[in-house]
């Protein structure tokens, strides 16, 4: 049996209670992680006929919709605060965006939906925060940094009411080479929490309670 770090986003009751208590941004319920058991495919055998095998690799589902369009100006303000430039331009379909540390440019794929753009911008902002504000931070490999910033993005977007597990979980898995890579999430928990809170505080509260009701 293998144990992996599994995200546990806040439930509806937690979010409702937070809203009812005044919706203090510093008290917003957070996504946390716990160890959960899974089986590797090498440890199991296919069921005999008439059972039919199914694909074991989950498809990456894209966050659709435009319910988070209100967050873009707030995220753009954080981009400017970091001294970066935000560019919307067309990339190939598989690329959501990128952060270029040398030029401090964040480029987002203009062909994607607004919610996807917001999610990608949060991901690239996490890269920016790590490179520009954590110069003495942990020495991470490229894959480890991707795991950390996607964990930040998953947490922040989940707090906005958009479930990106269909995208984030396969994405995290694609960058994980072995168990040690996923352990980086635990080792960088304080860093993930700190940068997630900074992005959340920059976004602020939605304009109305229904703004975060869509899932994708």
C-alpha positions as CSV (number, residue, x, y, z in Angstrom):
1,X,0.0,0.0,0.0
2,X,1.2,3.5,-0.9
3,X,0.3,6.7,1.0
4,X,0.1,10.0,-0.7
5,X,-0.7,13.5,0.4
6,X,-4.4,14.1,-0.5
7,X,-6.0,17.5,-0.5
8,X,-9.0,18.1,1.8
9,X,-10.7,21.4,0.7
10,X,-13.1,23.2,3.2
11,X,-16.6,22.0,3.2
12,X,-19.7,24.0,2.5
13,X,-20.6,24.2,6.2
14,X,-17.2,25.6,7.0
15,X,-17.4,28.2,4.2
16,X,-21.0,29.1,5.3
17,X,-19.9,29.5,8.9
18,X,-16.9,31.7,7.8
19,X,-19.2,33.9,5.7
20,X,-21.7,34.2,8.7
21,X,-18.9,35.2,11.1
22,X,-17.9,38.2,8.9
23,X,-15.7,36.6,6.2
24,X,-12.4,37.8,7.6
25,X,-9.8,37.0,4.8
26,X,-7.3,35.9,7.5
27,X,-9.8,33.4,8.8
28,X,-10.8,31.9,5.5
29,X,-11.0,28.0,5.8
30,X,-8.0,26.5,4.0
31,X,-7.4,23.4,2.0
32,X,-5.2,21.0,4.0
33,X,-3.5,17.7,3.2
34,X,-3.6,14.3,4.8
35,X,-2.0,11.0,4.1
36,X,-4.3,8.6,2.3
37,X,-3.8,5.0,1.2
38,X,-3.8,4.0,-2.5
39,X,-2.7,1.0,-4.4
40,X,-0.2,1.1,-7.3
41,X,-1.4,-0.5,-10.5
42,X,1.5,-3.0,-10.2
43,X,0.0,-4.3,-7.0
44,X,-3.4,-5.2,-8.5
45,X,-4.6,-7.6,-11.2
46,X,-7.5,-7.0,-13.7
47,X,-10.8,-8.5,-12.8
48,X,-11.7,-11.6,-14.9
49,X,-14.4,-11.3,-17.7
50,X,-17.1,-10.2,-18.0
51,X,-15.5,-7.2,-16.3
52,X,-14.1,-4.7,-18.7
53,X,-10.9,-2.7,-17.9
54,X,-11.0,1.1,-17.8
55,X,-8.3,3.7,-18.2
56,X,-6.3,4.1,-15.0
57,X,-4.9,7.5,-15.9
58,X,-7.4,10.2,-15.1
59,X,-8.0,12.8,-17.9
60,X,-7.0,16.4,-17.1
61,X,-10.2,18.4,-17.0
62,X,-10.0,22.1,-17.6
63,X,-11.7,24.7,-15.3
64,X,-14.5,26.2,-17.4
65,X,-16.7,29.2,-17.0
66,X,-16.2,32.9,-16.3
67,X,-17.4,33.2,-12.7
68,X,-14.0,34.4,-11.5
69,X,-13.7,37.3,-13.9
70,X,-14.0,39.7,-10.9
71,X,-10.7,38.3,-9.5
72,X,-8.6,39.2,-12.5
73,X,-8.1,42.9,-11.6
74,X,-7.0,42.0,-8.1
75,X,-4.5,39.4,-9.4
76,X,-3.2,41.9,-12.0
77,X,-2.6,44.3,-9.2
78,X,-0.4,41.7,-7.4
79,X,1.4,41.1,-10.7
80,X,2.2,44.8,-10.8
81,X,3.2,44.8,-7.1
82,X,5.8,42.2,-7.8
83,X,7.2,44.4,-10.6
84,X,6.1,41.9,-13.3
85,X,4.3,42.4,-16.6
86,X,1.1,40.4,-17.5
87,X,0.6,39.5,-21.1
88,X,-2.4,37.7,-22.6
89,X,-1.5,35.9,-25.8
90,X,-2.3,32.8,-27.7
91,X,-0.2,29.7,-26.9
92,X,-0.7,26.1,-28.0
93,X,-3.7,24.4,-26.4
94,X,-1.7,22.4,-23.9
95,X,0.1,25.5,-22.4
96,X,-1.9,27.6,-19.9
97,X,0.8,30.1,-19.3
98,X,4.3,30.7,-18.1
99,X,6.5,32.9,-15.9
100,X,9.9,34.1,-17.2
101,X,12.0,35.1,-14.2
102,X,14.6,36.9,-16.3
103,X,12.2,39.3,-17.8
104,X,9.5,39.2,-15.0
105,X,6.8,38.4,-17.6
106,X,3.8,36.3,-16.8
107,X,2.1,35.2,-20.0
108,X,-1.4,33.6,-20.0
109,X,-3.1,31.8,-22.8
110,X,-5.8,34.1,-24.1
111,X,-7.6,31.2,-25.8
112,X,-8.6,29.6,-22.5
113,X,-11.7,30.3,-20.5
114,X,-11.6,33.1,-17.8
115,X,-11.7,30.6,-15.0
116,X,-8.8,28.7,-16.5
117,X,-6.9,32.0,-17.0
118,X,-7.5,32.9,-13.3
119,X,-6.3,29.5,-12.2
120,X,-3.2,29.7,-14.4
121,X,-2.4,33.2,-13.3
122,X,-2.5,32.1,-9.6
123,X,-0.1,29.2,-10.5
124,X,2.3,31.6,-12.3
125,X,2.0,34.2,-9.5
126,X,3.1,31.4,-7.1
127,X,6.2,30.9,-9.3
128,X,6.8,34.7,-9.2
129,X,6.4,34.9,-5.4
130,X,8.9,32.1,-4.9
131,X,11.5,33.6,-7.3
132,X,11.1,37.2,-6.3
133,X,10.3,37.1,-2.6
134,X,12.0,33.8,-1.5
135,X,15.5,34.3,-2.6
136,X,16.8,32.4,0.4
137,X,14.0,29.8,0.1
138,X,14.4,26.0,-0.3
139,X,16.5,24.8,-3.3
140,X,13.9,23.0,-5.3
141,X,14.2,21.1,-8.6
142,X,11.9,22.1,-11.5
143,X,9.5,19.3,-10.8
144,X,9.5,20.0,-7.0
145,X,8.7,23.7,-7.7
146,X,5.8,22.7,-10.0
147,X,4.4,20.5,-7.2
148,X,4.6,23.3,-4.7
149,X,3.1,26.1,-6.9
150,X,0.3,23.8,-8.1
151,X,-0.5,23.0,-4.5
152,X,-0.7,26.8,-3.9
153,X,-3.0,27.3,-6.9
154,X,-5.2,24.3,-5.9
155,X,-5.6,25.7,-2.4
156,X,-6.4,29.3,-3.5
157,X,-8.8,28.4,-6.3
158,X,-10.6,25.9,-4.1
159,X,-11.1,28.7,-1.6
160,X,-12.8,30.6,-4.4
161,X,-15.3,27.8,-4.8
162,X,-13.8,26.2,-8.0
163,X,-13.0,22.6,-7.8
164,X,-9.9,22.0,-10.0
165,X,-9.1,18.5,-8.6
166,X,-9.8,17.1,-12.1
167,X,-6.9,19.3,-13.4
168,X,-4.6,19.6,-10.3
169,X,-4.4,16.0,-9.2
170,X,-3.3,14.6,-12.6
171,X,-1.0,17.6,-13.0
172,X,0.6,17.0,-9.6
173,X,0.9,13.3,-10.4
174,X,2.6,14.0,-13.7
175,X,5.4,16.0,-12.0
176,X,5.8,13.4,-9.2
177,X,8.7,11.1,-9.9
178,X,8.5,9.1,-6.7
179,X,7.2,9.3,-3.1
180,X,10.1,11.7,-2.2
181,X,8.8,14.3,-4.6
182,X,5.3,14.4,-3.0
183,X,6.9,14.7,0.4
184,X,8.1,18.1,-0.7
185,X,4.5,19.3,-0.1
186,X,4.9,18.5,3.6
187,X,8.4,20.0,3.8
188,X,7.2,23.2,2.1
189,X,3.9,23.5,4.0
190,X,4.7,26.8,5.6
191,X,5.9,28.3,2.3
192,X,2.7,27.0,0.5
193,X,0.5,28.4,3.2
194,X,2.3,31.8,3.3
195,X,2.1,32.4,-0.5
196,X,-1.4,31.1,-0.7
197,X,-2.5,33.6,1.9
198,X,-0.8,36.4,0.1
199,X,-2.6,35.6,-3.1
200,X,-5.9,35.2,-1.2
201,X,-5.5,38.5,0.5
202,X,-4.8,40.2,-2.8
203,X,-7.9,38.7,-4.3
204,X,-10.1,39.6,-1.4
205,X,-13.8,38.7,-1.1
206,X,-16.1,38.0,-4.1
207,X,-18.6,40.8,-5.0
208,X,-21.5,38.6,-3.9
209,X,-22.0,35.1,-2.3
210,X,-23.0,33.5,-5.6
211,X,-19.8,34.5,-7.3
212,X,-18.1,31.4,-6.0
213,X,-20.9,28.9,-6.5
214,X,-19.7,27.5,-9.9
215,X,-17.7,24.3,-10.0
216,X,-15.5,23.1,-12.9
